[in-house]
Amino acid sequence: MRVTGRHVTAGLALLAGVPGVAALLVPVPGLDTGAAVVLCIGALLLAAMAATNRDPMGIDVAPPAVGRRYVRDLTATMGAYVLVLFVSLRLLGRIDPPLLRAAVALAPLLPIGLAMGVMVRYLRALDEMQQRIELESLGIATMLVSMLYMTGGLLQVAGLVEVAGVDAMISVFPLIAGVYGIARGLIARRYE
């Protein structure tokens, strides 16, 4: 059996979802309820991407060499991000000088910036039709997530919900990425 991007995405959904659901049902030491909810939401977004996309990773729409390079480079940069984020979060509790704390807190932006460069290089290697699909998907994702944040802000002003600023700010990029992946699958079907 050939492993496809759909299989990988569904597997990632399981990897995120199982611990998330388990932590909601049975408290896990070191994993608070908020983290469990984030894992569950991430799993739902990944599962929706696998359900709506024939190729959630987007590598079958590019020349094979470009697709392989994209997966290799994106995996490396996102792996570096996870590692740098882990180290950064561990170090923040032990550092006092404000400038050093800022540098350590912002360190994960370097691998994210590199990952964005990988994505831009990949998009430039696609044909015009696929670039159009990607642009529409990104536009829809940005608008939907912006509407979600505006809704949350207005409900918070009305005193109906309370969303911690750090939770809201740190979830923008993952939400846009997840909604983009779902939108891309739905938009691509229109052009088939």
MOVENTA-V240614 format. One record per run of one state. SS is the DSSP state (helix for helix, strand for strand, loop for the rest). FROM is the first residue (numbers start at 1). LEN is the number of residues. Records with the same first field share a line. If there is no record, write none. Layout:
# MOVENTA-V240614
SS = FROM-LEN / FROM-LEN
This chain:
# MOVENTA-V240614
loop = 1-4 / 26-2 / 29-2 / 32-1 / 53-11 / 93-5 / 107-1 / 125-3 / 158-7 / 171-1 / 191-2
helix = 5-21 / 33-20 / 64-29 / 98-9 / 108-17 / 128-30 / 165-6 / 172-19
strand = 28-1 / 31-1
